[in-house]
Amino acid sequence: MLSYSDLKKGVTFRFEGEPYQVIDSDFLRMQMRKPVMQVRMRNLKNGKVIERNFRQNETFEEIEVERSPMIFLFFHRGQYTFHPPGNPSARMMLAENIIGENAKYLKANLPVEFKKVGDEVIGVDMPIKIDYIVKEAPPTEKGNTAQGGTKEVVLENGLALQVPFFINAGDTLRINTDSGEYVERVEKQK
């Protein structure tokens, strides 16, 4: 069991029946009051971030989050299909609600990590940076680049993204999955 003072960054625990991970915590002491631990924590099932204050008398069940590497294959009728590396016949399907916002970054043969509590898969961790090929890009008008503007392109997985004017169809881009933003052009179209 964890006490309120054990809730440090990265600790995973069960709160109100749900698995949470501590993002940030701060000890707060006011005059004539008992100290409290202010905690920002992320729900590992749905990704929502909440803030709570915990007191000295509260205890929590620590949970172990197991990670296992998987490779994404395809999406069909609301189900995402994965397989373990080196064993494509051992397929596993996940519903859209488990993957959540990360679903928009999936592409064929992308390595990901399953987060499990016991035997239950509670989420999918994506690589922080992923390379995509630009499928559609509008042409750039000459003389429109003085301010370093942006245009919207469509990537190979259907994701629409704002990128600098110099990006063309066929270029390979690196995208940050945490922020959802363009990072750099990896390879120019040939």
Short mmCIF file of the C-alpha atoms (twelve columns), coordinates in Angstrom:
data_MODEL
# 
_entry.id   MODEL 
# 
loop_
_atom_site.group_PDB 
_atom_site.id 
_atom_site.type_symbol 
_atom_site.label_atom_id 
_atom_site.label_alt_id 
_atom_site.label_comp_id 
_atom_site.label_asym_id 
_atom_site.label_seq_id 
_atom_site.Cartn_x 
_atom_site.Cartn_y 
_atom_site.Cartn_z 
_atom_site.pdbx_PDB_model_num 
ATOM 1   C CA . MET A 1   0.000   0.000   0.000   1 
ATOM 2   C CA . LEU A 2   1.123   3.513   -0.808  1 
ATOM 3   C CA . SER A 3   0.718   6.480   1.505   1 
ATOM 4   C CA . TYR A 4   0.017   9.982   0.230   1 
ATOM 5   C CA . SER A 5   3.713   10.879  0.453   1 
ATOM 6   C CA . ASP A 6   4.638   8.004   -1.938  1 
ATOM 7   C CA . LEU A 7   2.751   9.600   -4.839  1 
ATOM 8   C CA . LYS A 8   5.783   10.776  -6.811  1 
ATOM 9   C CA . LYS A 9   6.106   11.316  -10.582 1 
ATOM 10  C CA . GLY A 10  5.737   8.052   -12.541 1 
ATOM 11  C CA . VAL A 11  4.078   6.007   -9.743  1 
ATOM 12  C CA . THR A 12  1.081   3.942   -10.900 1 
ATOM 13  C CA . PHE A 13  -1.762  3.222   -8.485  1 
ATOM 14  C CA . ARG A 14  -5.458  2.381   -8.327  1 
ATOM 15  C CA . PHE A 15  -7.836  5.207   -7.392  1 
ATOM 16  C CA . GLU A 16  -11.625 4.799   -7.349  1 
ATOM 17  C CA . GLY A 17  -11.237 1.486   -9.211  1 
ATOM 18  C CA . GLU A 18  -9.260  2.981   -12.117 1 
ATOM 19  C CA . PRO A 19  -5.494  2.798   -12.881 1 
ATOM 20  C CA . TYR A 20  -3.693  6.166   -12.673 1 
ATOM 21  C CA . GLN A 21  -0.146  7.390   -13.176 1 
ATOM 22  C CA . VAL A 22  1.236   10.417  -11.340 1 
ATOM 23  C CA . ILE A 23  2.309   13.214  -13.700 1 
ATOM 24  C CA . ASP A 24  3.326   15.702  -11.039 1 
ATOM 25  C CA . SER A 25  2.994   16.033  -7.272  1 
ATOM 26  C CA . ASP A 26  3.654   18.792  -4.778  1 
ATOM 27  C CA . PHE A 27  3.570   18.874  -0.994  1 
ATOM 28  C CA . LEU A 28  1.414   21.680  0.423   1 
ATOM 29  C CA . ARG A 29  1.409   22.847  4.044   1 
ATOM 30  C CA . MET A 30  -0.819  25.675  5.249   1 
ATOM 31  C CA . GLN A 31  -0.872  27.302  8.661   1 
ATOM 32  C CA . MET A 32  -2.925  25.463  11.262  1 
ATOM 33  C CA . ARG A 33  -3.931  22.750  8.782   1 
ATOM 34  C CA . LYS A 34  -2.697  19.270  8.104   1 
ATOM 35  C CA . PRO A 35  -0.402  18.875  5.085   1 
ATOM 36  C CA . VAL A 36  -1.791  17.635  1.762   1 
ATOM 37  C CA . MET A 37  -0.253  16.206  -1.404  1 
ATOM 38  C CA . GLN A 38  -1.439  17.956  -4.575  1 
ATOM 39  C CA . VAL A 39  -1.316  15.411  -7.409  1 
ATOM 40  C CA . ARG A 40  -1.811  15.722  -11.182 1 
ATOM 41  C CA . MET A 41  -2.524  12.238  -12.518 1 
ATOM 42  C CA . ARG A 42  -3.480  10.584  -15.805 1 
ATOM 43  C CA . ASN A 43  -6.120  7.872   -16.088 1 
ATOM 44  C CA . LEU A 44  -4.355  5.025   -17.922 1 
ATOM 45  C CA . LYS A 45  -7.582  3.761   -19.499 1 
ATOM 46  C CA . ASN A 46  -8.993  6.931   -21.034 1 
ATOM 47  C CA . GLY A 47  -6.012  9.329   -20.850 1 
ATOM 48  C CA . LYS A 48  -7.856  12.063  -18.923 1 
ATOM 49  C CA . VAL A 49  -5.755  14.205  -16.591 1 
ATOM 50  C CA . ILE A 50  -7.195  15.221  -13.218 1 
ATOM 51  C CA . GLU A 51  -5.897  17.026  -10.145 1 
ATOM 52  C CA . ARG A 52  -6.641  15.882  -6.592  1 
ATOM 53  C CA . ASN A 53  -5.488  16.673  -3.062  1 
ATOM 54  C CA . PHE A 54  -4.738  13.701  -0.802  1 
ATOM 55  C CA . ARG A 55  -4.467  13.723  2.994   1 
ATOM 56  C CA . GLN A 56  -2.321  11.767  5.468   1 
ATOM 57  C CA . ASN A 57  -4.913  9.116   6.293   1 
ATOM 58  C CA . GLU A 58  -5.421  7.981   2.653   1 
ATOM 59  C CA . THR A 59  -3.712  4.877   1.252   1 
ATOM 60  C CA . PHE A 60  -3.578  3.519   -2.292  1 
ATOM 61  C CA . GLU A 61  -2.977  0.182   -3.992  1 
ATOM 62  C CA . GLU A 62  0.149   0.244   -6.132  1 
ATOM 63  C CA . ILE A 63  -0.248  -1.479  -9.504  1 
ATOM 64  C CA . GLU A 64  2.298   -2.874  -11.902 1 
ATOM 65  C CA . VAL A 65  1.918   -1.785  -15.532 1 
ATOM 66  C CA . GLU A 66  3.439   -4.353  -17.846 1 
ATOM 67  C CA . ARG A 67  4.620   -3.324  -21.309 1 
ATOM 68  C CA . SER A 68  4.829   -5.661  -24.282 1 
ATOM 69  C CA . PRO A 69  5.985   -4.822  -27.819 1 
ATOM 70  C CA . MET A 70  3.481   -5.311  -30.656 1 
ATOM 71  C CA . ILE A 71  3.259   -4.428  -34.349 1 
ATOM 72  C CA . PHE A 72  0.166   -2.799  -35.896 1 
ATOM 73  C CA . LEU A 73  -1.237  -4.592  -38.939 1 
ATOM 74  C CA . PHE A 74  -4.543  -3.033  -40.027 1 
ATOM 75  C CA . PHE A 75  -7.892  -1.477  -39.065 1 
ATOM 76  C CA . HIS A 76  -11.183 -3.151  -40.032 1 
ATOM 77  C CA . ARG A 77  -14.747 -2.537  -38.786 1 
ATOM 78  C CA . GLY A 78  -13.836 -0.788  -35.542 1 
ATOM 79  C CA . GLN A 79  -11.100 -3.287  -34.605 1 
ATOM 80  C CA . TYR A 80  -7.336  -2.659  -34.685 1 
ATOM 81  C CA . THR A 81  -5.255  -5.777  -35.341 1 
ATOM 82  C CA . PHE A 82  -1.762  -6.261  -33.876 1 
ATOM 83  C CA . HIS A 83  0.751   -9.104  -33.592 1 
ATOM 84  C CA . PRO A 84  3.847   -9.737  -31.448 1 
ATOM 85  C CA . PRO A 85  7.207   -9.203  -33.228 1 
ATOM 86  C CA . GLY A 86  8.319   -12.380 -35.011 1 
ATOM 87  C CA . ASN A 87  4.932   -14.106 -34.672 1 
ATOM 88  C CA . PRO A 88  2.443   -12.707 -37.228 1 
ATOM 89  C CA . SER A 89  0.015   -15.617 -36.774 1 
ATOM 90  C CA . ALA A 90  -0.666  -14.725 -33.085 1 
ATOM 91  C CA . ARG A 91  -2.951  -11.785 -33.836 1 
ATOM 92  C CA . MET A 92  -4.712  -9.689  -31.228 1 
ATOM 93  C CA . MET A 93  -7.526  -7.202  -31.808 1 
ATOM 94  C CA . LEU A 94  -8.283  -4.069  -29.782 1 
ATOM 95  C CA . ALA A 95  -11.351 -1.847  -29.820 1 
ATOM 96  C CA . GLU A 96  -11.133 1.801   -30.802 1 
ATOM 97  C CA . ASN A 97  -11.876 3.069   -27.276 1 
ATOM 98  C CA . ILE A 98  -8.739  1.370   -25.845 1 
ATOM 99  C CA . ILE A 99  -6.399  3.020   -28.353 1 
ATOM 100 C CA . GLY A 100 -8.062  6.427   -28.072 1 
ATOM 101 C CA . GLU A 101 -6.411  9.489   -29.635 1 
ATOM 102 C CA . ASN A 102 -3.353  7.477   -30.701 1 
ATOM 103 C CA . ALA A 103 -5.396  5.729   -33.425 1 
ATOM 104 C CA . LYS A 104 -4.818  8.613   -35.859 1 
ATOM 105 C CA . TYR A 105 -1.049  7.928   -35.866 1 
ATOM 106 C CA . LEU A 106 -1.240  4.205   -36.671 1 
ATOM 107 C CA . LYS A 107 0.124   2.916   -39.965 1 
ATOM 108 C CA . ALA A 108 0.901   -0.585  -41.232 1 
ATOM 109 C CA . ASN A 109 3.899   -2.337  -39.593 1 
ATOM 110 C CA . LEU A 110 4.318   0.347   -36.921 1 
ATOM 111 C CA . PRO A 111 5.921   -0.980  -33.686 1 
ATOM 112 C CA . VAL A 112 3.965   0.031   -30.548 1 
ATOM 113 C CA . GLU A 113 3.808   -1.029  -26.880 1 
ATOM 114 C CA . PHE A 114 0.752   -2.449  -25.137 1 
ATOM 115 C CA . LYS A 115 0.205   -1.308  -21.544 1 
ATOM 116 C CA . LYS A 116 -1.307  -4.107  -19.445 1 
ATOM 117 C CA . VAL A 117 -2.577  -4.340  -15.880 1 
ATOM 118 C CA . GLY A 118 -2.792  -8.076  -15.216 1 
ATOM 119 C CA . ASP A 119 -4.209  -9.592  -18.417 1 
ATOM 120 C CA . GLU A 120 -6.193  -6.491  -19.418 1 
ATOM 121 C CA . VAL A 121 -4.771  -4.178  -22.100 1 
ATOM 122 C CA . ILE A 122 -5.450  -0.628  -20.890 1 
ATOM 123 C CA . GLY A 123 -3.719  1.355   -23.620 1 
ATOM 124 C CA . VAL A 124 -1.187  1.624   -26.409 1 
ATOM 125 C CA . ASP A 125 2.017   3.691   -26.297 1 
ATOM 126 C CA . MET A 126 3.199   5.084   -29.615 1 
ATOM 127 C CA . PRO A 127 6.774   5.934   -30.604 1 
ATOM 128 C CA . ILE A 128 7.380   9.637   -29.905 1 
ATOM 129 C CA . LYS A 129 8.399   10.363  -33.506 1 
ATOM 130 C CA . ILE A 130 7.073   8.548   -36.587 1 
ATOM 131 C CA . ASP A 131 7.968   8.998   -40.268 1 
ATOM 132 C CA . TYR A 132 5.138   9.363   -42.829 1 
ATOM 133 C CA . ILE A 133 5.018   9.899   -46.597 1 
ATOM 134 C CA . VAL A 134 3.005   12.899  -47.835 1 
ATOM 135 C CA . LYS A 135 0.166   11.645  -50.043 1 
ATOM 136 C CA . GLU A 136 -1.425  14.974  -51.010 1 
ATOM 137 C CA . ALA A 137 0.023   18.488  -50.883 1 
ATOM 138 C CA . PRO A 138 -1.316  21.646  -52.568 1 
ATOM 139 C CA . PRO A 139 1.164   23.583  -54.723 1 
ATOM 140 C CA . THR A 140 3.001   26.518  -53.175 1 
ATOM 141 C CA . GLU A 141 2.505   29.977  -54.661 1 
ATOM 142 C CA . LYS A 142 5.674   31.896  -55.459 1 
ATOM 143 C CA . GLY A 143 6.331   34.869  -53.221 1 
ATOM 144 C CA . ASN A 144 4.128   33.571  -50.414 1 
ATOM 145 C CA . THR A 145 6.969   32.394  -48.171 1 
ATOM 146 C CA . ALA A 146 8.263   35.644  -46.644 1 
ATOM 147 C CA . GLN A 147 6.579   34.985  -43.305 1 
ATOM 148 C CA . GLY A 148 7.215   31.230  -43.230 1 
ATOM 149 C CA . GLY A 149 3.555   30.239  -43.556 1 
ATOM 150 C CA . THR A 150 2.010   26.778  -43.496 1 
ATOM 151 C CA . LYS A 151 -0.264  24.645  -45.635 1 
ATOM 152 C CA . GLU A 152 -2.304  21.531  -44.937 1 
ATOM 153 C CA . VAL A 153 -1.127  18.182  -46.348 1 
ATOM 154 C CA . VAL A 154 -2.546  14.657  -46.116 1 
ATOM 155 C CA . LEU A 155 -0.235  11.869  -44.965 1 
ATOM 156 C CA . GLU A 156 -0.197  8.198   -46.030 1 
ATOM 157 C CA . ASN A 157 -2.461  7.193   -43.119 1 
ATOM 158 C CA . GLY A 158 -5.051  9.906   -43.898 1 
ATOM 159 C CA . LEU A 159 -3.926  12.339  -41.162 1 
ATOM 160 C CA . ALA A 160 -4.197  16.040  -42.153 1 
ATOM 161 C CA . LEU A 161 -1.370  18.206  -40.827 1 
ATOM 162 C CA . GLN A 162 -0.067  21.796  -41.026 1 
ATOM 163 C CA . VAL A 163 3.466   21.908  -42.508 1 
ATOM 164 C CA . PRO A 164 5.794   24.554  -44.018 1 
ATOM 165 C CA . PHE A 165 5.264   25.619  -47.659 1 
ATOM 166 C CA . PHE A 166 8.334   23.775  -48.978 1 
ATOM 167 C CA . ILE A 167 6.797   20.308  -48.337 1 
ATOM 168 C CA . ASN A 168 5.575   18.470  -51.457 1 
ATOM 169 C CA . ALA A 169 3.717   15.223  -52.214 1 
ATOM 170 C CA . GLY A 170 6.107   12.260  -51.905 1 
ATOM 171 C CA . ASP A 171 8.284   13.830  -49.169 1 
ATOM 172 C CA . THR A 172 8.892   11.847  -45.972 1 
ATOM 173 C CA . LEU A 173 8.096   13.797  -42.787 1 
ATOM 174 C CA . ARG A 174 8.814   13.135  -39.113 1 
ATOM 175 C CA . ILE A 175 5.814   13.831  -36.843 1 
ATOM 176 C CA . ASN A 176 5.809   14.187  -33.036 1 
ATOM 177 C CA . THR A 177 2.964   12.014  -31.681 1 
ATOM 178 C CA . ASP A 178 2.882   13.824  -28.307 1 
ATOM 179 C CA . SER A 179 2.173   17.258  -29.796 1 
ATOM 180 C CA . GLY A 180 0.778   16.151  -33.175 1 
ATOM 181 C CA . GLU A 181 3.077   18.579  -34.965 1 
ATOM 182 C CA . TYR A 182 5.512   18.478  -37.882 1 
ATOM 183 C CA . VAL A 183 9.154   18.070  -36.728 1 
ATOM 184 C CA . GLU A 184 11.280  17.851  -39.868 1 
ATOM 185 C CA . ARG A 185 11.485  16.653  -43.460 1 
ATOM 186 C CA . VAL A 186 13.440  13.385  -43.435 1 
ATOM 187 C CA . GLU A 187 13.597  12.765  -47.171 1 
ATOM 188 C CA . LYS A 188 12.756  14.888  -50.183 1 
ATOM 189 C CA . GLN A 189 10.652  13.404  -53.013 1 
ATOM 190 C CA . LYS A 190 12.673  11.937  -55.853 1 
# 
